[in-house]
């Protein structure tokens, strides 16, 4: 097992991780005591679970009343009296709401916002996330002091470090929304409080879970793949040899894949391929099942929307979970003994489905997972030797069977860890804060800036754009729509590695140089060396704007005289960007008396 070191801090600290999933959510935490070895635990008792054994997950469901007030959350929404009151009072039942926050750049042609339950009037998806995180925080505040008496919550609350996870495919705008929701939830206040918020991809969180539960175990050093459902296979690999591992986090909404190289002596990890994210989680199987039932029972007396919804709900909770073999019929028990329609295979309130039809509902998800896996495997700089499947969707035996068959054709064995795979993200998020095992990450896109390019009459690309040329400050011809990469897709970046981009401030009036705005562009196309932003429409997207106060630089600008006698001012500065962290960071720098001076820069994302 991975050997965690004692906490080196001088004061007690609480680490709290929220895994807000599309279908289920959970909380993990760790109380760091100086000199003690940290132990990760989970909140295993929530309101609505009274009188039964606690669970470490709750449904990501919220009931709102007609005034937009939260009335029930999580396990509370499953209680019969709550469901009856919700029906009587016409509360709004909200599920799958996390998908409203998804990145607009994720492929989602198979569904749209219209397919999701609508948000309550006057509520944004960020506000819903804030309401849900407020509830999770309330649950943690009730559970932890009770489980660890005499813990004094008030002494810990002001310094809680929060780790909030999100799908691999969420980008800066979604991270900005999470931070806003954290303030709405009352987790932190202001810029100082935001420093205690740490954002992390679900893929990297899952890696940390696998490290501490499987990858760095004593058994793994000689037996790299130990599956929950298969006999052990011995495969000797020297400790000093890099091994490639892909972690597949199969969740309710997204499938997140992350690839790493691993060294076990000492334990360390580097990302070796761009992270993948596909909108093909388990909810989309239910979504397809609903559509299939609607088409199949269109002319049946059981084809009304209320009955179809009940069938889809039962499919989601039972049939989908228990499905194992495509050559065996499957059933949806939706009614009583008098419910019968033999023409549509309904007997005694039970709808019979062929196993082949159910398998087809899984097929798009399986295909997307394998396509993403192959993309990562081919892009990886280290050969892949291990594959791990975690997440709530990983509990599906049919999904596991399909992936085992695909992986075996590549000579790989897929491991589904025995230990609480539905806790992988929350536990792994706490491990991320404690252990910091990943020291480098890979750029998902090519990042750069738009620029004007000095005209070159011998360059065919320039000649073809000559009608766009204009006179620059210096009097020479320039062409717009150039693209200058700062970081290429697939580049492995260490956490503290800096990327610099030089800019020249040029103005006729110094007073107009009070601020700097630099737009960072993400190139999402397939070219290895993209150069022009007026090609490949849609491939160049605005990622963020780096803003910095440059008012104190105005007196340092050099003056230049143009041929006509006019004067303009200029100064070279550098924008410094750190791409290797879990969030983008930036600074600006300039020279004063040949000494570098730095200043903070803000990163602003569009809506």
C-alpha positions in Angstrom: 0.0 0.0 0.0 1.2 3.6 -0.7 3.2 4.9 2.3 1.8 8.3 3.3 4.1 10.5 5.3 3.1 12.2 8.6 1.6 15.7 8.3 4.4 18.2 8.7 2.2 21.3 9.5 2.2 22.9 12.8 -1.6 23.4 13.3 -4.7 21.1 12.9 -6.4 21.6 9.5 -9.5 20.2 7.9 -9.5 19.1 4.2 -13.0 18.8 2.7 -13.7 17.5 -0.8 -17.0 17.7 -2.7 -17.7 15.3 -5.6 -20.8 16.8 -7.1 -21.8 14.3 -9.7 -24.6 14.3 -12.4 -26.4 11.5 -10.6 -24.8 11.0 -7.2 -22.6 13.1 -4.9 -20.3 12.5 -2.0 -18.0 14.1 0.6 -14.6 13.0 1.8 -12.4 14.7 4.3 -9.2 14.5 6.3 -8.3 16.0 9.7 -4.6 16.8 9.5 -3.0 16.7 12.9 0.8 17.6 13.2 2.9 14.5 13.3 0.1 12.1 12.5 -0.3 10.1 9.3 -3.3 11.5 7.4 -6.3 9.2 7.1 -9.0 9.9 4.4 -12.6 9.3 5.5 -16.0 9.8 4.0 -19.2 11.3 5.3 -21.4 8.2 5.5 -24.6 9.6 7.0 -26.9 12.1 5.5 -30.4 13.4 6.3 -33.0 11.0 4.9 -30.9 7.9 5.8 -32.1 7.7 9.4 -32.9 4.2 10.6 -30.8 2.5 7.9 -27.2 1.9 7.3 -25.6 5.1 6.1 -24.3 5.5 2.5 -21.4 7.6 1.3 -23.4 8.9 -1.7 -26.6 10.8 -2.1 -28.7 11.4 -5.2 -27.9 14.8 -6.9 -31.5 15.8 -6.7 -33.1 18.9 -5.4 -36.7 19.9 -4.8 -37.6 23.6 -5.1 -40.9 25.0 -4.1 -42.7 27.5 -6.4 -40.9 30.4 -4.8 -37.5 28.9 -5.6 -36.7 27.8 -2.1 -34.9 24.6 -1.5 -37.2 22.1 0.2 -35.4 18.7 0.0 -32.0 17.5 -1.2 -30.3 14.1 -1.7 -31.6 11.1 0.2 -34.5 13.3 1.6 -36.0 13.4 -1.9 -36.5 9.6 -1.9 -38.7 9.5 1.2 -42.4 8.7 0.4 -43.7 11.6 2.5 -41.4 14.1 0.7 -42.5 12.8 -2.7 -46.2 13.1 -1.7 -45.7 16.6 -0.4 -43.8 17.6 -3.5 -46.7 16.3 -5.7 -49.3 18.1 -3.5 -47.4 21.4 -3.4 -46.2 21.2 -7.0 -42.5 21.4 -6.1 -40.0 21.3 -9.0 -37.9 18.1 -9.0 -34.4 18.9 -10.4 -32.0 16.2 -11.5 -29.2 15.9 -14.1 -28.8 19.7 -13.5 -25.0 19.5 -13.6 -25.1 19.0 -17.3 -26.5 22.6 -17.7 -22.9 23.7 -16.7 -21.1 21.6 -19.3 -18.5 23.2 -21.6 -20.0 24.3 -24.9 -17.0 22.7 -26.6 -17.9 19.1 -25.6 -19.5 17.0 -28.3 -23.2 16.9 -27.4 -25.0 16.3 -30.7 -26.9 13.4 -29.1 -28.8 15.6 -26.8 -29.5 19.3 -26.0 -30.6 21.4 -23.1 -34.2 20.7 -24.1 -33.7 17.1 -23.1 -32.7 18.1 -19.6 -35.2 18.9 -16.8 -35.6 22.7 -17.0 -34.2 24.8 -14.3 -36.7 26.5 -11.9 -37.8 30.0 -13.0 -35.2 32.6 -11.9 -32.6 30.0 -11.0 -29.3 29.6 -12.9 -27.3 26.4 -13.0 -24.6 28.2 -10.9 -27.1 29.1 -8.3 -28.4 25.5 -8.2 -24.8 24.3 -7.7 -24.4 26.8 -4.9 -27.6 25.5 -3.2 -26.3 21.9 -3.5 -22.9 22.7 -2.2 -24.4 24.6 0.7 -26.3 21.4 1.6 -23.2 19.3 1.4 -21.4 21.7 3.7 -24.2 21.6 6.1 -24.0 17.7 6.1 -20.3 17.8 6.7 -20.7 20.3 9.5 -23.2 17.9 11.2 -21.3 14.7 10.6 -17.6 15.4 11.3 -18.0 16.8 14.9 -20.2 13.9 15.8 -17.8 11.3 14.4 -14.7 13.0 15.9 -15.8 14.4 19.3 -14.5 16.5 20.8 -13.5 18.2 17.5 -14.3 21.9 17.8 -15.8 22.8 14.4 -15.5 26.6 14.9 -11.8 26.3 15.3 -11.4 24.6 12.0 -14.1 26.2 9.8 -12.2 29.4 9.1 -9.2 27.5 7.6 -10.9 24.7 5.7 -9.2 23.8 2.5 -11.9 22.8 -0.1 -11.2 20.6 -3.1 -13.9 20.8 -5.7 -13.8 18.4 -8.6 -15.1 18.7 -12.2 -15.1 16.7 -15.4 -11.9 16.6 -17.5 -13.7 18.5 -20.3 -14.6 21.5 -18.2 -12.5 24.5 -18.9 -11.8 28.0 -17.4 -15.4 29.3 -17.7 -16.7 26.3 -15.8 -14.0 26.6 -13.1 -15.0 30.3 -12.7 -18.6 29.2 -12.3 -17.6 26.7 -9.6 -15.8 29.4 -7.7 -18.8 31.7 -7.9 -21.0 28.9 -6.7 -18.7 28.2 -3.7 -19.2 31.8 -2.6 -23.0 31.6 -3.1 -22.9 28.4 -0.9 -21.1 30.3 1.9 -18.0 28.1 1.7 -15.6 31.1 1.4 -15.9 34.9 1.2 -13.9 37.2 -1.1 -10.5 36.9 -2.8 -8.7 35.7 0.4 -11.3 33.0 0.9 -10.9 31.9 -2.7 -7.3 30.9 -2.0 -8.7 28.0 0.0 -10.6 26.7 -3.0 -8.7 24.1 -5.1 -10.1 22.8 -8.3 -9.2 19.4 -9.7 -10.3 17.2 -12.6 -12.2 14.1 -11.8 -9.6 12.1 -13.8 -6.7 13.3 -11.7 -8.7 12.7 -8.5 -9.4 9.1 -9.7 -5.7 8.6 -10.3 -4.9 9.5 -6.7 -7.5 7.1 -5.5 -6.0 4.3 -7.6 -2.5 5.1 -6.4 -3.4 4.9 -2.8 -5.6 1.8 -3.2 -4.1 -0.3 -6.0 -1.2 1.1 -8.0 1.4 1.6 -5.3 0.4 -1.5 -3.3 3.0 -4.1 -2.5 1.2 -6.6 -4.6 1.2 -4.2 -7.6 5.0 -4.0 -7.7 5.1 -7.6 -8.9 1.5 -8.1 -10.1 0.5 -4.9 -12.0 -3.0 -6.0 -12.7 -5.2 -7.4 -10.0 -8.8 -7.4 -11.0 -11.9 -7.7 -8.8 -13.5 -10.2 -11.1 -10.6 -12.2 -12.6 -7.8 -14.4 -11.3 -4.4 -12.7 -10.8 -2.0 -12.6 -13.6 1.7 -12.2 -12.9 3.6 -9.7 -15.1 7.1 -8.8 -13.9 8.0 -5.1 -14.5 11.2 -3.6 -13.1 10.6 -0.9 -10.4 12.7 1.6 -12.2 10.8 1.3 -15.5 8.1 3.8 -16.5 4.7 2.3 -16.8 1.8 3.8 -18.6 -1.6 3.8 -17.0 -5.0 5.0 -18.2 -7.7 5.7 -15.6 -11.3 5.6 -16.9 -13.7 7.4 -14.6 -17.1 6.3 -15.8 -19.7 8.6 -14.1 -23.3 9.5 -14.5 -22.8 12.4 -17.0 -19.3 12.2 -18.3 -16.6 9.6 -19.0 -13.2 11.0 -18.1 -10.0 9.4 -19.2 -6.5 10.3 -18.0 -3.2 8.8 -19.0 0.0 8.9 -16.8 3.4 7.4 -16.6 4.3 6.0 -13.2 7.4 5.4 -11.3 6.9 3.3 -8.2 10.3 3.9 -6.6 9.7 6.6 -5.5 6.0 7.0 -6.4 5.5 9.7 -9.0 3.3 10.4 -12.0 3.4 12.5 -15.1 0.5 13.0 -17.5 1.5 11.6 -20.9 -1.5 12.4 -23.2 -4.2 15.1 -23.3 -7.1 14.3 -21.0 -10.3 13.1 -22.6 -13.9 13.7 -21.7 -17.0 12.3 -23.4 -20.7 13.0 -22.6 -21.7 9.4 -22.6 -22.1 8.6 -18.9 -24.8 6.3 -17.5 -27.6 8.9 -17.7 -27.4 8.7 -21.5 -28.3 5.0 -21.4 -31.4 5.9 -19.4 -32.0 8.7 -21.9 -31.8 6.3 -24.8 -34.0 3.8 -23.0 -36.7 6.4 -22.5 -36.7 7.2 -26.2 -36.7 3.4 -27.1 -39.7 2.8 -24.8 -41.5 5.8 -26.3 -41.1 4.4 -29.8 -41.8 0.8 -28.9 -45.0 1.5 -27.0 -46.2 4.4 -29.1 -49.5 2.5 -30.0 -49.8 0.7 -26.7 -52.2 1.8 -23.9 -49.0 2.0 -21.8 -47.4 4.6 -24.1 -48.5 7.6 -22.1 -45.7 9.9 -20.8 -46.3 9.2 -17.1 -46.1 5.4 -17.5 -43.0 5.8 -19.8 -41.3 7.9 -17.2 -42.0 5.3 -14.5 -40.6 2.6 -16.8 -37.5 4.7 -17.5 -37.0 5.3 -13.7 -37.3 1.6 -13.0 -34.9 0.7 -15.9 -32.4 3.2 -14.4 -32.6 1.8 -10.9 -32.8 -1.9 -11.7 -32.6 -3.2 -15.3 -29.6 -1.1 -16.3 -27.6 -2.1 -13.2 -28.4 -5.8 -13.4 -27.8 -6.3 -17.1 -25.1 -8.8 -17.8 -25.8 -10.9 -20.9 -27.1 -9.9 -24.3 -28.6 -13.3 -25.0 -30.9 -13.2 -21.9 -34.2 -11.3 -21.8 -34.5 -8.3 -19.5 -37.5 -7.0 -17.6 -39.0 -3.8 -16.3 -41.5 -4.4 -13.5 -43.6 -1.2 -13.7 -47.2 -2.3 -12.7 -49.5 -4.9 -11.1 -50.8 -8.3 -12.1 -53.7 -6.8 -14.2 -51.4 -4.8 -16.4 -51.2 -6.8 -19.6 -50.6 -6.2 -23.3 -49.3 -9.3 -24.9 -48.7 -7.6 -28.3 -46.1 -5.5 -26.6 -44.6 -8.2 -24.3 -46.3 -6.9 -21.2 -47.5 -9.5 -18.7 -48.5 -9.0 -15.0 -47.1 -5.5 -15.0 -43.8 -6.5 -16.5 -42.3 -5.4 -19.8 -40.0 -7.9 -21.5 -37.1 -6.6 -23.5 -34.6 -8.6 -25.5 -31.0 -8.5 -24.3 -29.9 -7.4 -27.7 -32.0 -4.3 -27.5 -30.7 -3.4 -24.1 -27.1 -4.0 -25.3 -27.7 -1.5 -28.1 -28.6 1.2 -25.5 -25.1 0.7 -24.0 -23.3 0.6 -27.3 -22.8 4.4 -27.9 -21.2 4.8 -24.5 -19.0 1.7 -25.0 -17.9 3.0 -28.4 -17.1 6.5 -27.1 -15.1 5.1 -24.2 -13.0 2.9 -26.4 -12.5 5.7 -29.0 -11.2 8.0 -26.3 -9.0 5.2 -24.9 -7.5 4.6 -28.3 -6.9 8.3 -28.9 -5.0 8.5 -25.5 -3.1 5.3 -26.1 -1.8 6.5 -29.4 -0.9 9.9 -28.1 0.8 8.6 -24.9 4.5 9.1 -24.7 4.9 5.9 -22.6 3.4 2.5 -23.6 0.2 1.7 -21.7 0.5 -1.3 -19.4 -2.4 -0.8 -17.0 -6.1 0.3 -17.3 -8.3 1.1 -14.4 -12.1 1.5 -14.3 -13.7 3.5 -11.5 -16.8 5.6 -11.0 -20.5 4.8 -10.4 -20.9 3.6 -14.0 -18.1 1.1 -13.4 -20.5 -1.0 -11.3 -22.2 -2.0 -14.5 -21.1 -5.6 -15.3 -22.1 -5.2 -18.9 -19.9 -2.2 -19.4 -17.0 -4.0 -17.6 -17.5 -7.1 -19.8 -17.5 -5.0 -23.0 -14.3 -3.2 -22.0 -12.6 -6.4 -20.9 -13.3 -7.8 -24.4 -11.9 -4.7 -26.1 -8.8 -4.4 -23.9 -8.0 -8.1 -24.3 -7.7 -7.7 -28.0 -4.9 -5.2 -27.3 -3.2 -7.5 -24.8 -4.3 -5.4 -21.9 -6.3 -6.4 -18.7 -8.6 -3.8 -17.2 -8.9 -3.6 -13.4 -12.0 -2.6 -11.6 -10.8 -2.0 -8.0 -12.8 -3.7 -5.3 -12.6 -0.7 -2.9 -15.6 1.6 -3.1 -15.1 2.8 -6.7 -18.0 5.2 -6.3 -15.9 7.1 -3.7 -12.9 7.3 -6.1 -13.3 11.0 -6.9 -14.0 12.3 -3.4 -11.3 10.3 -1.7 -8.8 11.0 -4.6 -9.5 14.7 -4.3 -8.4 14.7 -0.6 -5.3 12.6 -1.6 -4.5 15.2 -4.2 -4.2 17.9 -1.5 -2.2 15.6 0.8 0.1 13.7 -1.6 0.5 15.8 -4.7 1.6 12.8 -6.8 1.2 14.4 -10.3 4.2 16.7 -11.1 3.4 17.5 -14.8 0.4 17.7 -17.1 -0.2 17.7 -20.8 -1.7 20.6 -22.8 -5.1 19.6 -24.2 -5.0 22.2 -27.0 -2.6 24.5 -28.7 -2.7 27.8 -26.9 -1.6 31.1 -28.4 -2.4 34.7 -29.2 -3.7 36.5 -32.2 -1.2 38.9 -33.8 -0.4 41.1 -36.7 2.3 39.7 -38.9 5.0 41.8 -40.7 4.3 41.5 -44.4 6.7 39.2 -46.4 6.3 39.5 -50.1 8.0 36.1 -50.6 5.6 34.2 -48.4 2.6 32.8 -50.4 0.4 33.0 -47.4 1.1 36.7 -47.0 0.6 37.4 -50.7 -2.8 35.7 -50.6 -3.8 38.2 -47.8 -2.2 41.3 -49.3 -5.6 43.0 -49.6 -5.9 42.9 -45.8 -2.5 44.6 -45.2 -2.3 47.9 -43.3 0.3 50.3 -42.2 1.7 49.6 -38.7 3.1 52.1 -36.2 6.6 51.8 -37.6 5.3 52.4 -41.1 5.7 48.9 -42.5 2.9 46.7 -43.8 1.3 44.3 -41.4 -1.3 41.5 -41.9 -4.1 40.7 -39.4 -5.4 37.3 -38.2 -2.0 35.7 -37.5 -1.7 33.1 -34.7 1.4 32.7 -32.6 1.4 29.6 -30.4 2.6 29.9 -26.8 2.1 26.2 -26.0 1.5 23.3 -28.4 -1.0 20.6 -27.8 0.4 17.4 -26.3 3.3 19.3 -24.6 4.2 17.9 -21.2 4.4 20.8 -18.7 5.7 20.8 -15.1 3.8 22.6 -12.4 6.2 25.5 -12.1 7.2 25.7 -15.8 6.7 29.3 -17.2 5.7 30.2 -20.7 6.5 33.7 -21.8 5.0 35.8 -24.6 6.6 39.2 -25.4 4.3 42.1 -26.3 5.1 45.6 -27.2 2.9 48.4 -25.8 2.6 51.1 -28.5 0.5 54.3 -28.0 0.6 57.9 -29.2 -0.7 58.9 -25.7 1.1 57.4 -22.7 -2.0 57.9 -20.5 -3.8 55.3 -22.7 -1.4 52.6 -21.5 -3.0 52.1 -18.1 -3.9 48.5 -18.7 -3.0 45.5 -20.7 -5.5 43.0 -22.2 -4.2 39.9 -23.9 -6.6 37.4 -25.4 -5.5 33.8 -25.1 -6.8 31.6 -28.0 -7.2 27.8 -27.9 -6.7 26.1 -31.3 -8.8 22.9 -31.3 -8.1 21.7 -34.9 -5.7 19.1 -36.2 -2.9 21.1 -37.7 0.5 20.6 -36.0 1.6 24.2 -36.7 -1.5 26.5 -37.0 -0.7 30.0 -38.3 -3.8 31.8 -39.5 -7.0 32.4 -37.6 -9.0 33.3 -40.7 -9.0 29.6 -41.7 -10.7 26.5 -40.1 -13.7 28.4 -38.8 -14.6 27.2 -35.3 -11.2 25.8 -34.6 -9.9 29.0 -32.9 -11.8 29.8 -29.8 -11.4 32.5 -27.2 -10.1 30.9 -24.0 -9.6 33.8 -21.7 -8.3 37.4 -21.3 -5.3 38.2 -19.2 -5.7 41.6 -17.7 -3.0 43.6 -15.9 -2.6 47.1 -14.5 0.2 48.8 -16.5 -0.4 52.4 -15.4 2.9 52.5 -13.5 4.7 51.5 -16.7 3.8 54.6 -18.7 6.7 56.8 -17.4 9.1 54.0 -18.5 8.0 53.9 -22.1 10.5 55.0 -24.7 9.6 57.8 -27.2 9.9 57.4 -31.0 9.6 60.0 -33.7 7.8 59.2 -36.9 8.8 60.6 -40.3 6.1 63.2 -40.1 7.2 64.5 -36.8 4.6 62.7 -34.7 5.7 60.9 -31.5 4.6 57.5 -30.2 5.7 55.5 -27.1 6.6 51.9 -26.7 7.7 49.3 -24.2 8.4 45.6 -24.3 6.7 43.5 -21.6 6.2 39.8 -21.1 3.1 37.9 -20.1 4.1 34.8 -18.0 1.6 31.9 -18.1 1.7 28.8 -15.9 -0.2 26.0 -17.7 1.0 23.1 -15.6 -1.2 23.6 -12.6 -4.9 22.5 -12.3 -5.9 26.1 -13.1 -4.3 28.7 -15.3 -2.1 31.3 -13.6 -0.5 34.5 -15.1 1.8 37.4 -14.3 3.4 40.2 -16.3 7.0 41.3 -16.2 9.2 44.1 -17.5 12.7 45.4 -17.1 13.7 48.4 -14.9 17.4 49.1 -15.0 17.9 45.6 -16.4 16.2 44.0 -13.5 13.1 42.0 -14.0 10.0 43.3 -12.2 6.8 41.2 -11.9 3.2 42.1 -11.2 0.0 40.0 -10.8 -2.3 39.5 -13.7 -6.0 38.5 -13.6 -7.5 35.8 -15.8 -11.0 36.6 -17.0 -13.2 34.1 -18.7 -16.2 34.8 -20.9 -19.7 33.5 -20.0 
